[in-house]
Amino acid sequence: HFFEISQYQIFVMSRLPVKVLGAFLLASGVGAGAVILRDQLWTPSPLSSAPPAPTPPPTNPVVDSEKGATSQLQRMLSGELYSCIDPELVVGRARARRLVRDFNQTTEEEAVLRGKILSELFGAVGEEAWIEPPFHCDYGSNIFVGKGLQVNFGAVVLDCARVEVGDRVLLGPGVHIYTATHPVDPKVRAQGL
């Protein structure tokens, strides 16, 4: 897991599902925000270089009866190594790219259209959620946001695992939430995982 709050961006990286509840994240400086990961609060301070390790999610592998193995989608969602070139995952990312492109091309006067696009893109969207374009994500369907969410310009959510953002959360400009990561072992990377 990798967590960093830098002067210009906030990065939350985890292969496990991420929850951001009641947090105010700003990309304006160290100590500017609080992050809740799997119900554990971490507020950056000069004395804390890293948050506590998140509690791993319960395992619940879904077995593909034809192949006798977990699907690449389920492997991805559970934080296991997976092949990103799996056809189901490629289709999911292409769907998200189309919807994100449509969303980012809207104007200020098209608030209703923006809401419709986000409702199609995300797993769930609360009332009065607002995201300023440009916005980017991997799949969108793994993002669940509460009511009153406010997201400023330049947010990126790489949702290879479930990302839950609670009610009345404010995300400043340039906030990034990453659930994607890659193996650091070259032998594992060479396997395409």
C-alpha positions, -999 to +999 in steps of 0.1 A: +000+000+000+012+035-007-001+067+008+013+101+002+002+136+007+024+160-012+024+197-018+003+195-050-016+162-049-031+137-025-026+101-035-044+072-019-031+039-033-044+006-021-053-027-038-080-030-012-114-012-013-111+024-002-136+044+019-135+082+022-161+092+047-166+127+060-132+138+048-121+171+034-092+165+011-072+194-003-043+192-026-028+223-012-003+211+013+009+185+038-015+180+067-044+195+048-068+165+049-079+133+066-084+100+050-105+071+062-094+037+048-115+007+057-129+026+088-095+037+101-089+074+103-055+088+093-048+125+096-014+135+083+009+152+108+047+159+110+050+128+133+031+103+111+048+092+079+023+066+070-013+056+080-021+024+099-023-006+076-059-010+064-079-040+076-080-065+047-114-071+032-131-104+039-123-130+013-152-141-008-139-156-040-164-162-068-155-193-088-161-194-125-177-228-130-164-232-166-128-224-159-126-236-123-108-203-114-118-168-102-125-144-131-101-116-138-128-091-127-133-107-094-095-111-089-092-073-096-120-064-072-106-085-044-071-070-047-054-101-062-031-100-092-051-100-125-047-096-162-058-061-173-061-073-209-090-096-200-118-088-226-143-081-198-120-055-182-111-039-216-148-035-224-154-019-189-126+006-194-138+015-229-173+021-215-159+044-188-136+063-213-167+070-235-188+083-205-159+103-190-152+119-224-189+128-227-189+142-191-158+162-196-172+178-228-203+192-210-207+229-202-218+246-170-253+249-184-256+211-187-259+202-150-288+177-157-268+160-184-237+158-161-259+141-135-273+116-160-238+107-172-225+102-136-255+081-128-246+058-157-209+059-150-208+053-112-221+023-092-242+048-072-246+086-069-262+105-040-284+135-044-267+169-052-233+153-060-212+177-081-180+170-099-161+197-119-146+185-152-121+173-160-126+140-142-110+107-150-115+071-138-108+035-149-142+018-146-166+041-128-189+012-119-167+006-087-173+042-075-201+048-050-206+084-038-229+099-012-252+129-012-237+164-013-203+153-027-183+182-041-153+175-063-131+202-077-112+202-110-088+174-120-099+145-098-087+110-108-101+078-093-085+046-104-112+022-093-098-012-097-114-019-063-145-005-047-142+032-038-169+046-014-171+084-008-195+093+019-221+121+023-209+158+022-173+150+013-153+178-003-124+170-026-101+199-036-084+203-070-061+176-082-072+149-057-063+114-068-076+081-053-058+050-067-068+015-060-046+003-088-011-008-084+014-031-102+037-058-090+072-046-082+088-080-089+099-080-126+092-118-129+056-113-119+052-083-142+066-103-171+036-127-166+013-098-176-002-094-141 
